Amino acid sequence: MESLVNTLCAELKATSTLDAEELRKLLRIVGVERTEEALEMLDAECQVRRFQDPSGQYFYQVMDTDNTLYYTLHTATYCTCQTFQTEV
């Protein structure tokens, strides 16, 4: 699954678009609700920054439209956001 996510991310970064097949793959991986939320954040131009800790682990810092910071790991399904805390 990580390989598929990396491929989708590379495509999105290179072209700033996802075709219908890539979108279907993303929907299968994370579901409709999470995909919609992620796309809304991109449309709102939320800030996303990728960091690497000394051990080599990547994580992301996301600032939403209310300037709230969230952190999520690159290789795990974890996030500090309220949705993850209450719904996952």
Buried (B, 14 or more C-beta within 10 A) or exposed (E): EEEEBEEBEEBBEEEEEBEEEBBEBBEEEBEEEBBEBBEEBEEEEBEBEEEEEEEEEEBBBBBBEEEEEBEBEBEEEEBEBEEBEEEE
